[in-house]
Amino acid sequence: MSAKRVFEKFDKNKDGKLTLDEFREAALAFSPNFTQDDIVKFFEEIDVDGNGELNADEFTSCIEKMLMEVFVFCDVDGDGKIPASESYVTMTSLGKKCTEETCAEKVRAADVDGDGYLNFDEFMALVIGDI
């Protein structure tokens, strides 16, 4: 699933814009730990044109930027790709309960080109695929 499709999923009335309520649902789908204040602040930051709604470009640009920051964090050796071993190191350092095998399974499942690594597009599809 792409960031654009995530936008479309949460654009309940299909008007091409996300209201604060629609955005709240999307934000909580990514992380149920967001507070209401965090969501409002984040919404205001993303709303580049200040019109009180998010268009697809504002939303997808923000999601892709955030995911790139996470990708860079997960890419322990900085080579632009994430093998299962780096995924495991990152997940456990964040306190996530996982095994090397479960991380390897997720990497294999998302590794579209079959090279044994996640590139950014594969990583993005993995992260937002469950939303």
Beta strands, then each sheet from edge to edge (+ up, - down):
strand 1: 17-18
strand 2: 54-55
sheet 1: 1+ 2-
end
